[in-house]
């Protein structure tokens, strides 16, 4: 079977497409609260998110190395390039379906579940590096829980601090509305440091599988650049359906809540980026919003929407794995 240049080119095109879709699918993660509180006009908020996503994507490579070699060893897969193509087709399909219905699902879950499913379809369960997969899975599960708790605690701390000052609430919110410009930029930057690297890692996975590159620990600059550019351009398109869900349907957000949620989520995403572990920015920011909303008033959180989001979180991994396996079997027939 030929795993030469044409199939690798197909991988690059699909990976860039995934990053572009990831950009407009996850725009809400960075700017939903900022748009909701009118801290920035939508067009300016999207431009800020796009530029900071691009910069963040060029800054780190640790997560890309994890995706490229921790789930499976691409050098040991006979049909590794087809595995990557199947995984990307699956992740793109799931992202588009959830975007269409305005569900803030996880692009990270979709890609990782798809890659694992395609590997299993190609070479069996034994070729999955379960230790590496478990580490990634733990990061994906723990990060939103940490965000929920941290958002709740930080919001309560701020309420306690400002309850002791005589500054009117309107002036406090005015200050936090300005501060949200900074937190939105920070959130966008950290999103780029983590999310854009997943497509980089999947391209390197294919390069190693096709024997074009020796190992998954080197991320070529051209891979970084095209993925960063795709993420930035995708972000500039925007994902208004998900912005509405994250920005207003989970809980009513005031500037102090939005700034707190953004600061919480960006800190958590950046921490995991430093550890070289992929997380779902969708999960983290949604959980942080739930946390700050619960701190304000538990009943203020629309737990019905939250429940629908959580259910989607849990079903994404297995569904994307199944879709990827089906794509893999179809690809084997055609190639």
N, C-alpha and C positions, 0 to 999 in steps of 0.2 A: 504494500500500500504506500502511495506517495504522500509523504507529509512535508513536501517541499514548500517553496516560496508561495505559490498560489493560495494554499490553505492558511499559511501564516498571515498573508495579506488580508484574507477574509477575517481572521481573528482580530487583527488590528482594527479593521473597519467596524466590526461588531463591538469591540471593546470601547472604541471612541463613541459609538452610538449609545452604548450603555451609559457611559459617563455623561453624555449630553442629556439623555433622558433622566439620569440620576440628578443632574443639575436642576432641571425644571420640576422634577418630582419632589426634590428636597428643598426648593427655594423657601418653602414655608418654614422650614426649621430655623432659618436665620432671620427672617424678616416678618413673620406673622404677627408677633407681639408688637413690633415697631409700627407696622401698618395699622393694626387694630387700635392702638392708642393715639394714632395720628402724630407720632413723633417724627415721622418722615413721610412725604408723599410716596405712593407706591413706586413710581418710576425711579425716583432717586434711591429708594430703599433697595430696589432690584439691582440698580447699577452698582451700589455699594457692595451688595452681596456678591455680585459677579466678579468684581475686581479683587475682593478679599479672598474669595474662593480660589481664584487663579494664583494669587500670591501664596496662599497656604499650601496649595498642591505642589508648588515647586520647592517647598522648604524642607520636607521630611520624606524619608523612604522606608522607615521601619515597618510600617503596616504592609507596604508592598512586598517586602521580603517575607513577611509572615504568610501572606496569601499565596505567594509564589512557591513556597516550599513546605508549609506546615500541615496542609490538609492531605497531601499526597506527594510522592516523589515523581515529578514529571519525567525524569530520565528512565524510570522503570515501567512506564506505560507504553504499550505497543502502539496504541492509537491515541496518544495524548493530545494531539492537535484537535482531533474530532471531539474529544472529551471537552476541551475548552469551548469549541464552537457550540456544542449542545448546551453547555452551562450558560453561555452568554445569551443564546436564543431563549432559553427558559427564563432567565432573570429579566430580560427585556420584556418578554410577554407578560410576566407577572406584574412588573412595574407599570406597564401601560394599562392593564386591567384595573389595578388599584387606583391609578391616577384618574382613570375615566370615571370611577365611582366616588372619587374624592376621599379615598381611605388612606390615611397616612401610614402605610405599611413600610417595612424596612427593606431598602435596596440591599443592605448588607446581608440580611437574612436570606433574601432571594438569591444573591450571588453565591453565598457560601453553601446554602442548601442545594443549589443547582450543581455546583462543582462536586460536592460529595455524591449526589445522585448520579451524575454522569460517570464518575470514577467507578462507582459500584456497578453500574450497568456495563462498563467496559471491562473491568478486571476483577470484580467481586469485592466483597467487604474487606478482604485481607489487604487490599492495596490502599485503603484509607488509613492515614496516620491518626489513630483514634486519640492519642495523647495530645497531638497538636489540635485536632478538631475539638476536643474537650476544652482545651484552654481557650479557644476562640468562642466556643459556646458559653462558657462561664462568663467571659467578658460581655457578651451580648445580653445575657440574662441579668448579671449583677449591675451593669451600668444604669439601666432605668430604675432599678430599685434604689440604688444610691442617689440618683437624681430626685426621685420622689421624696425620700427622707431629707436630703440636703435642702431641697427647695422649701419644704415645710419648716425645717428648723431655721434657715436663714430668714425666711419671711417673718416668722415669729420673733426673731431677734430684732429685726428692723422695726416691727410694730412696737416692741418693748422700748427700743431706743427713742423712737419719735413720739411715743406717748408721754415722754418726760420733757418734751420741749414745747414751747408755746407757738411755734411756727404753724400757720394755718395749713390745713391739708391741701388746699389748692396750690399753695406755694411749694409744698413738698413735692406734689405731683409734677409741677412745672419743672422743678429741678431734675426729677427722675426722667421726665420726658426728654430732656436734653442729654442726660446720661445714657439713655437708650441708644443714641447714635453710636456711642462707643461700644456698648454691649452687642449691638447688632453687627458691628464691624468685627468684633472679637469672635462672635458666634460664627460668622461667615468664614473667618480665617481658620478657626479650628475645624470647621466642617471640611474645608479643603485639605487640611493636614491629614485627615483620616479617610474620608469617603473617596476622594479622587485616587488615592493610592491603591484601592482595590482593583481598579481596572489596570493600573500599572502592573500589579502583581500577576494578574491573569494573563497579560501579554507576555511577561517574562516566563510564566509557566509554559506557554506555548513555544517560546523560543528555545527553552531547554528541551521540551519534548521533541521538537523538530531538529535537535542537535545543532542549532544555530548559535547557541550560547551554552557554556559549560555548567553554570550553576545559577541558582535563583537568588543569590545574595548580591548580585550586581544589577542595578537598575539603570539602564542607559538613559542619558539625558533626553534623547529624542522621545523616548517613551514617557518620561516625566512631562515634557513640554506638551505633547499632543493631548495627553490626558488632562492636564491642567487647563489647556485651552478649551477642550470640549466641555469640561465641567463649568468653566466660566461662561461660555456661550449658552449652555443649557440653562444656567441660572438666570441669564439675562432674559430668557423667554418667559420664565415665571410659571408657577403652578397654582393658579387662582383658586381652583376647587379645594385643594388641600390647605391653602392659606386661610380660607374661610373656616375650615374645620378646626385647624390648630389655633387660629387667632381669635375665634369667637364662640365656637360651639362647645368647647370643653368647659370654659368658665369665663365670666366677665373679667376682662383684664384692664387694670389701670396702669399708668406708667411705673409705679413702684413695683407692681407685680410682674410686669413685663421685663423690667430691668433685672429683677431678682432671678426670674426664670432663665433669662439669657446668660447671666453671670454664672449661675449654677451649672447649666448644661455645658457652657463653653469650657469651664474649669474641668469638668469630668471628662469631656471628649479629649481635651489636650493631655490630661494625665494618662489616659489609656493610649494615646498616640505615642507619648514618650516611652511607654512600655512595649510599643510595637504591636498592640492588640487592636483589632478592628471593633468598632462599636456602631450601633445604629444611632445616627444623629436624630432620626425621627423618634425613636423610642425615648432617647434621653431628653429632648426638648419637650415632648408631650408629657412625660412623667414629671419633669420639673414644673410645668404649668399646672398639672394636677396638684402637686405639692404646695405651690404657693396659693392655689385656689382653696385648698382644704384649710390652709392656715388662716385665710381670711374668714371663711365660713364653710364648714363641711358641706352644707346643703347647696352652696353656690356652684359646686362642681357638677357638671352634667355627667353623672356616672353612667348613664345609658350610652352616650357617645364614647366615654372612656372604656366601657365594657366591649363595645364593638371594635375599638382600636386594639385592645388587649387580645381579643379573640383572633384578630388578623395577625398580630405578632406571632401567636403560637402556631397558626396553621401555615404560615409562610414557608418555614423550613421544610416540612414534609411535602407540601404541595409542589414547591419549586423543585424538590428532589425528584418527584414522580414525573413532572413535566420534562425535566432534563433527561431522565432515562428514556422517555418516549422519543425525544428529539434525537438522542444518540442512536437508538435503533433505526430511526428513519435515515439518519446520515450514513449509517453502515450500509444500508440498502443502496443508496445512491452513489456512494463512493467506493 
